[in-house]
Amino acid sequence: MDSNGVGGGPLARERSHLSASRTALRAMREDVEALDIRDVTANWVNAQILERQIGDRIKALADLSDTPLFFGRLDYLHAPGAEKAEGAGGERPQPEAAYQRLHIGRRHVHDADGDPMVIDWRAPVSQPFYRASKKDPMDVALRRRFGYTGGDLTAYEDEHLSDPAEAAVTSRLLQQEIERPRVGPMRDIVATIQPEQDEIVRSGLSGSVCVQGGPGTGKTAVGLHRVAYLLYAHRERLARTGTLVVGPNRSFLHYIEQVLPALGELTVGQATVDDLVAHVEVRGTDDARAALVKGDARMAEVLRRALYAHVTPPTEPVVVVRGSRRWRVPAYELEELVSQLLDRGIRYGAAREALPQRIAHAVLVQMERAGEAPDDRVQDAVARNSAVKAAVKAVWPAVDPAKLVLRLLADPEFLAEHAAGLLDEDERKAILWAKPARSVKSAKWSAADAVLIDEATDLIRRTHSLGHVVLDEAQDLSPMQYRAVGRRCTTGSATVLGDLAQGTTPWSTRSWEEALGHLGKRDAVVEELTAGFRVPTDVIAYASRLLPHIAPGLTPVASIRDNPGFFSIRPSATHTGADGTGDGGTGADGTGDVLAACRELLAHEGSVGLIAADARIPELARALSEAGIGHVAPGEETTYDTRLTLVPASLAKGLEYDYVVLAEPRAVVDGEPDERTGLRRLYVALTRAVSGLIVTHAAPLPEQLLD
């Protein structure tokens, strides 16, 4: 393996290629900016659409100065076939010589003649960059990795895959890229994707995938890169059907939002589950017991029963008057039409819309028997007849989904009737409002109520399905939330990401088989990532002490980091024994030790997270301000001057920092309603660090960490 960190020779040539590639990308962007669409658009609607598409293309061609345009190079023993080089992203075949040496980067770049200067990492011809090895070189003679400082190319490293004399060793530049300090939002991992990750990223669009991955295994980044790959491989289809990333909260979405634009993808929507079901304003909260029952999959059947209870058998005939003739549809025939619609199992609203046409058709049959020749216009007119409308309103009335849920939560008898055999008396009492709301607008809806309304809405009108949905931190969703997300991809596929050990809600899923069933993706392939790229070895080993207590059976993450980072457990000067009492002069709660640890870590390059139990956040915010230590909240941008984020333990999931101070593990555990949830929350907090972790405590550590 060769490495060169100085100028001259090959490095100078690579820098020249980088400069030329940036010039070519700028020319590609200028070509799009110069497009004149005045003579090619038939009307203002087409012009608007084309202008938007051009605008998106211009944004996608942006050259991010601090982001490497290419990160690797492949030298093939033989020129790859044109069918490989073309790929699914539309890169046209080029002369054979152009494919002997390929630079691999975040997007395709071509020169003025259309010859490729950088190949998109998603193209089939780029795949050996991630999967080629000494055992299977995939016809690659040399794989070169590049090192960057900011946007400047500063080093390269070669692997001669076809040379049996060269031993296989771990890439130093790869390790440096994994461990590189970060400030700000999540960055892409496209330069560091591992073979097992690449297999998941490139799996087909038609199948759903569930990725179980412990802290630092890269599951979130794998999911985002899978979206980018699918958009490349199936762009036309997904342009029609749409893609969506669903995250646990706004802070998390803000953290990941720059990954896809850095890969040139701008069309992926982002939302939380609460965003998806925002039919009403959420102003209330549920206790854990009520939320648990409302989130149970049995509520779907309660809602279905309550909705279809509005359908009543007809007791009167329908008499339609047209001119001097009266046409009578008897009650038994109406009942048969209603039964047929119920048996078909179509949506409540669709069936209600079909019923007047069914009645009108019955009238037309009578007209034809009487010698008339009615057409479709006559049938539509009969369907709009006041007598038919009145019959439909009586038999199959319109139902507002929010009003349906309102009645279930406010009317004990209505709930008892439709929850019979599903919910016991205690469960019904748990979800009934103590003070019933008078209207939909005045109700203090909870987040779980909004999910119920979404379920009812789908029973009435089919929810629009997308082509692909990525669901991250999926272990924390309730069965009803899984159903809400699943409705958004009934005709598409899903990538489900999560870690059973990090489930921190009372309703967190017990198994992926169960979760995928609620999502409607029982046939999804479950993959497990166990190689840790982010969390230092000592840190993940310490956190894994909790696994037997929170997720027995899960494989602990094995860190593959060369750099061990550092890990320190620091009892407060006030902590002198098991009771946690003492007098060390730093405050009985150890705040002084926390501030000292923050100052120590801020002396290093990179981001710092201070994680503590939610209840301690206001107190620590005041202490930081009084000490003159600048800080931001999760979701706010860090800067090189303000690199400390103060993180409530409840928002730490999915985030990562170069260095972490974890204050009072016992308080994190005690801040949850039960010990197992508290230990899972602690497991999350312990595993947010990339380079170093300091644990400070004045109270005794949880005994599960002392094993």
N, C-alpha and C positions, 0 to 999 in steps of 0.2 A: 504494500500500500504506500503510495507516494503522497506527500503533503508539501505544500508550498505556501508560505504566508508572506512572501516578499514579491516585489514587482519584477518585471522582466520575463522573457521567455513565454512559456505557456500562459502564465497569469496575465501578462500584457495582452496576449491575443484574446483571451477570454473577456478581458475588460473592453477591448475593442469591439468584440461581438455584442457585448451588453449595450455599449453606446449605440452601435448600429441598430440593434433591436429596438431600443427606446425611440430612436429616430423613425424607424419604420412604423412603430405603434402610433407615434404622433401623426405621421402621414396618413395612416388608416383613419384616425379620428378626424383629421382635417378633410379627408375625402367625404366622410359622412356629413360633416358640418356644411360642406359646400353644395350638397344636393339641392337641386331646385325642383320642387314638386308641383309648381304651378300648372304645368302642362300635362300632368299625369293623374290628376285627381278629378273625378267626375263631378263631385259636389262637396259641400263644406263638411259633411259627415266623414267622407273618405279622407279629406284633408286633415281633419282633426285626428283621426286614427293614425294616419301615416306620420303626422308630426309627433305624436306621442311615441310611436315606435322608433322614430329617428332619435328622439330625445333619449330614450332608454338605451339605444345603441351607442350614442355618444358617451353616456355615463359609463356604460360597460367597458368602453375603450380608454377610460381614464388611466393614466400612468401614475401609480402611487409611489411617490419619490422614496419613501422609506421602506417599500416592500419590494423584495427581489423579483425581477421580471422572469428570471429562470433560476432554478436551484440545482439542476443536475444536467448530466450529459450521458448519452449512451453511444458507444461505438460498436456497431454491429459487425460480426464477422462476414455476414452476407447482407445485401440490401433487403430489408423487409419487403414483403409483397405489397403491391399497390392497394390490394383490398384491405390490408391492415392499416396502411397509412391514411386511407381515406377516412376511416372511422365513421361513427354515427353523427358526429357534429358537423359534417359538411365540408371537411378539408379535402380538396380535390387531389387525386394522385399526381405525383411529381416525378421528374426524371430520377432514375435509379440512384444516381450519385448523390442526390439531395438527401437520401435516407441512410447513407453510410454513417453519418454523425448527426445525432439529434440532440438539441438542447430542450430539456423538459421544463416547462414552467406553468404558471397559473392560467394562461390563456394562449390561444393561437396568435402568432404574429407572422405576417408575411411581408416580403419586400415588394418593390414596385412591379416586379415581374410575376408576382404571385407565388414565388418559391418560399417555403416555410423557413423562418429564422428561429422560431420557438414553437414547439409542439405542445398542445394542451395536455396536461397531465391525465386527462380523462380518455384520451384517444387510445385505442387498443395497442398501438405501437409503443405507447409509453409504459404499459403495464410491467415490462421487465425491470423498470427502474425500482419497483417495489418488491418484485417477487424473485428476480434472478438471484442465484446463489452459486457457490462453488460446485455443489452437487448437481444443480440444474441451471446452467448459465443462460439458457434460453437464447442461444446464438449471440450473446453479448460478449464482446472481447473486453470492454472496459466500461466501468461505471464511475463517473466522476461526480462528486458532490462539491458544492461551492459554499464557502463561508462569507458572510456579509457583516459589515458594521453599518447600521442604518441601511441605506440603499447602495452602499459602495461594496464592490466585490473585493475581498481582502485575502482569500485563501482558497485552495482547492485540495481535493483528496481523491486519489485514484484507487480503484479495486480492479485488478486484472483477473477477471472471473475465469478466463480460459487458460490461465497460467497455473499448472498444477504445483509449481514450485513455491508459489506465494501462499502463505498461510492465511486463512480467514480470521480476521480480527474485527473487533467492534469499531465502528466508525467514530472517530473522535469528533468530527464536525457534526455528526448526527446527534451525539450526546450533548454537545454544546448547544445545538439548536433546541433540543428538548428542555434543557436546563436554563436557557437564556432568560434573564430577568424580564419581567413584563410590567408595564404600567398602562392602565386604561383597560379597554374591553378585551374580550377573548380574541386570540389570533388563530389563524388557520393552522392546521398541522400538515398541510399538503406536502411539505418537504420531508416529513418524518413518519408518514404512514407506513405501518408494518404489514408484512404479508397477511397475517390473520385479519387485520383491519381492512386491508384492500379487498379481501374476498367478500366482506360484508358490504363495503362501499359499492362494489361493482355487481352485486346480485341484482337479478332482473326486476323489472317494474311490476310484473304480474303477481309476484308473490310478496307476502308480508314477512317481515323479519322482526324478531324480538331480541334485543341485546341486553343480557345480564352482565353488568360490569361493575366491579368494585371501584373505589376511589382511585383516580389517576390512571385508569385503563383507557381513557380517551373515548368513551362511548358517546358523549355529546358531540364531540368533533367528528366522530365517525358518522353519526346521524346527519350532521349538516353537510358533510362531504358527499354522503350518499344522495342527498337532494341535488347537490350540484352535478353529480355524475348522471343522475336520472334526467335532469334537464338537458344535459348534453346529448345523451343517448336517445331521448324520446321528446325532443323539444317541441315538435309540432303538436303531438298529442297532449302534452302537459300544458302547452300554451292555451289549449281549448278548455281543459278540465281544471287546471289550477293546482297549486301546491300550498301547503300550510305547515308551519312549525308551531306546535303548541307547547308552551313552557309553563312552569309552576307559578311565576309571578312576573311583574313588570321589571323588577331589578334584574332578574335572570335574562329576560328578553333583551334588555338594554346591553347586558354584558356580551351576548352572542351576536348582536345585530350587524357587526362589521365583518363577520366571517364570510358570508356569501357575497357581499359586494366586492370583497378583495379577490374573489374568484370570478368576478364578472357577472354574477347572477343578481338581478335586481327585482325579480318578479315573485319572490316567495313571500307569502303573507306570514305574519307572526301574531299570535294571540295567546291569551290564557284561556282556561276553560270558562272562567267567569265572563270573558269577552264573548265567547261563543254563545252563551245562554242569556245574554243581557236583554231579555224581553221586558224586564221591570227594573226599577231602581232598587238596589240592595241597600237597605238602611238598618237592618236588624241582624242579630246573631243568634245562633242556636247553642244550647249547651251540648256537650259531647254525646249524651244519650239521644237527644232529638236528632242531631246530625247523623248519628249512626243509623237510626231507623229510616230517616228520609233518604239516606244514600243507599239503602238496601235494595237489591234488584226486585224484591217483592213489590215495591212501590209501583213498578211498571204495570203489574197486573191489577193493582188497586186502581190506578188511573184508567186503565183500559175498561175495567168493569164500570167505573163511575161514568165514563164517557158514553159507552154504549147503552147504559141504562136510560139515556135520553130517548132512545129509539123505542117507540111504543107501537104495538100492533094496531092497525087501522080497524075502526069499528063502523065507519060510515063509508058509503060508496062515494066516488067522485063523479059529478055530473058536469059535463062540458057542453056549453051551449054555443053552437055555431050557426048563425042565421036562424032558420026555422027548425033546425034539427037539434036534438039533445042526445048526447052520447054518454052512456053510463058504464063506469068501470066498478064492478061490485067489490065489496070489502074483502072477500076471500081472495080475489085476484090481486088486489093491492098487497095483501099479506104475503102472497106468493112472491111478488116482485121484491118486497122488502127482505124476505128470507133469502132469496137468491143473492142479493147484494151483500147480506151479512155472511153468507157462506163463502163468497169470493175472497173475503179478507182484505179488501182494499181499504184505503184510508177513509176515515169517517167523512171528511169533507168531499172527497172524490165521489163517494157513494151518494152523498146528499145531492151533488150536482147531477149524478146519473139518474136519480129517481124520477125527476120530472120528464126526462126523455123516455124512460121506460113506460111511464103512464101514457105519454103522448103516443108512443108506438102502439100500445094496446087500443087506443082510440082509433088510430089509423087502420088497424086490422079490421075493426068494426066498419069503418068507412068503406074499405075495399070490399068487404062482404056485401055491403049495401049497394055496390055498383059504382062507387065513386073512385076517382083516380088521384088521390092526394100525393103530393111530392114532399121533399125535405122541408120546403118552406112552410107547408101546412103543419108538419110535425113540430117545427120550432115554434110556430104560433100557438099550437096547443100546449106545448111545454110552458109557455109564458102566460097561459090562461090563469085568471085569478083563482078559479076553483082548484086548479092543479097546484098553484103556489100555496094556497091555504092548506091543502091536504099534506103537502110536503112539510110545511111548517109544523103541523100537528104531529106527524108521524116521525119525522127526522129533523128536529129543530137545529138551528145553528147553535154552536157552543163556543164560547170564548175560553181559551185554555187557562188564562189567569183566573177567571171567575170559577172555573172548575176546581182548580187547586185551592182557591180561597174557600170554597164551600167545604171541601174535604177537611181543611185545617180548622175550620170554624164551627162545623156542624157535627156534633158527636154521633148523632143517629145516622147521618149520611155516611160518615167514615166507617162506623160499625157495620153498616149494611154491605159496603163494598170491600171491606177488609176482612170479612168473615172467613175463617180458615187460613188466613194469611198472617195477620197481626194479632197478637194477644192483647188483652185489655191494657196491660202496662205499656206496651209499645204504642197503642193508640193514644193513651194519656200523654205519653212523652212528646208526641208531635202536635197535639191539639193546642191551639193558642189559648192562653189563660184569659186574654181579653180579645175576643174576635174583632177583626177589622170590619169596618162598614163598607168599604169599597176597595177596589184594586189599587187606586191611587193612594189611599190613606194607609194601606197595609205596610207594615215594616217587614218587608220580605228579607229573608236570609239568603245566603249563597246557595244553600241546599234547596230552598224553595224555588229559586230561579231554574235549577236543574229539573225540578219536577214540572215546571211550566214548559220547559223545552221538550220534555218527554210528551206532555199533553199536546203541544203544538205539532209534534211529529205524528202523533196518532191522527191528527186532523188533516195536516198537509205534509207531504213528504219533504224532508230536509234535503237541500241541494248537496250532492256528493262531489267531492274533489277527486283529482287523479291520484294524489299521494299526500299523506299526512304523516308528519314526524311528531311523535308524542314523547316528550322528555320528562324525566323524573316521574315516570308512570306509576311507580310503586305506591304513590300517595293518593291515587284517585279512588273514589268510592265506585261501587258497581254502577250506580246511576250516572256518574261522571264518565266512566268508560263508555256507557251506552251513548252519551251525548257526543263524545268524540267519534265513536264508531259510526254514528249517523252521517258524519261528514266525509266518510270514505266507504260507503256501502258498495259503490261500484268501482272503487279504486283500491289502492293498497296502503299499507302503513309500515312505518318503522317505529318500533316501540323501544324506548331506552329507559333503563332504570337499574336499581340495585335493591333487592329485597331487604338487605341489611340497613338501608337508609330510610325505610318507611317510618314516618314520624306522625302519622295521623291515626286516630282510633280505628279507622276503617281501611288502613293500608292493606294491600293485597297479601294473601298468604302464599300464593303460587302464581307463576306466569300462566299456567294452564287455565286457572280460574279467571285471571284478568283478561286473557285473550278471548275466552268464551263470552264475557260481558261485552268486549269490544266488537264481537262478531267476526273475529279472525282466528278461529280455532285451528286452522291449518298453517298458521305462521310458524316458521322455523325459529327455534330458540338457539341463539349462539351465546357462548360465555367467553368474556374477555377476562383473563386472570393475570396478564403481564402488566405490571405497573410502570408507567413511564414518567409519572409526575411526582408521586409522594416518595420522599426519602425512605430508605430501607428501615432504619430504626423507628421512624414515625409510623409506618404502616404495620410493622411488627407489633408495636405497642398498642395501636388501635385495634388490631386483630384479636387482642385478648378479650374483647367484648363479643366477638362473633358467636361463641358457644351460648351466650346469654340472649342474643338478639336475633340470630338467624342460623341456628344449628343446621349443619349440612352444606352450607355454602363454602366454596373453596376460597381460602384466604388469598389476597392479592400478593404476588411475588414481585418485588421491585427489581427491575433490571438496570437500575441506575448505576453508573460507575461512580458518580459523585455521591457520597453518602449524605451530603448536607450536614445539618447538625440538629440535635434534639436535646432539650434541657428541661428537667422538672425542678421547679424552684419553690420550695415551701417559703411562705412569708416569714419574715423575722418574728412575726407575732405568733407563728405556729410552733408550739413547743411540745405538743402531745396529741393524743387521739381526740381530745376534746377541742383542739384548735385554739386554745386560749394562750395568751402570752402578751408581752409588751415589748415590741421592737421599735416603736417610734415611727412606723410607716402607716399607721392607721389600722384599726382592728380588722378591716376588710381587705387589707393588702393592696390598696390603691396605689400607694407609693411604689411598690414593686412592679405593678403593672406599667406605670409611667416610665420607670427605669428600663424595663424590657422593651418598651416601644422606642425609647431614645436609642437603645443599643441596636435595634434592628434597622432603624432609619439611617444609621451610619453606613449601611450597605446599600448597594444599588438595587433598585427594584421596588415592587409594591409591598405594602405591609397591611395585614388585616388584624384588627383587634376584635376578637370574638368573645362575647359574654352572654350570660342569660339575659333575656329580654328586659327583665325588671331592673337590671343594673345599668342599662344603656344611658338613661338620663343622667345618672350620677357620674358615670365615666365621661360623658360628653362635657359636663361641667369641669371635671378634673383636667381633662385634656386642654380645654380652653384656658383655664387658669394657669396651666403650666406652659402655655404658649405653643402647644403642639397642634398644628393645623390638621384637620381631618374632614372627611366627607362621609356621606351615608351611602349604602349600597345603591347602585343605579346612577350615582353622580360620578362625573368624570374626575379621575385623579389627574394630577399634573406632576411634573418633575419637582415642583416646589411643595406640593401637598400630596404625599404618597400614602397616607394612612387612611384606611377605611374602617369606620366603627360599625361593626356588624352584629345585629341581634342574632342569637343562635338560630332563631326560627327562619331567618333569611339566608343562612350560610350555604344551604344546599345548592350545588351546581357551580358555586363561585370558587375561585382559586387565587392565591396570592403567593408571591415569592417567599415571604416570611409571615408567620402568624404568631400572635400572642393570644393564648387561650386563658382567660381569667376564670378561676373557680369552676372546675369541672363539676363539683357537687351541686352548685347552684344551677348549672345547665340541666342536670338530671332532675333536680327537685322542681324545676319550673314547668315540668310536664305533668299531666294528670295521673300517669302511672309510671312505674319504674322502667318497664321495657321500652316504652316510648322515649323516656328520658335518656336511657342508655343509647338508643338509636340516634337521638339528637346529639349526644356527646360523640358518637362515632363519626358523624358528619363533621362536627366542629374540629375534631382531631386530625382530619384528613384533608384540610384545605391548603396545606403548605407545600410549596414546590422545593424550597431550598432550606428552610429551617423552621423549627417550632419551639417556642418557649411556653411551658405550662406553669402558671403561677397559682398558688393556692394558699389560703389561710385556714380553710376548713379541711378536714381529712379528705383524701381522694376516695372515690367510690371503690368499694372492696373488689369489684370485678376487674379493676385495673391492677390489682395487686397480685393476681394469680401468677 
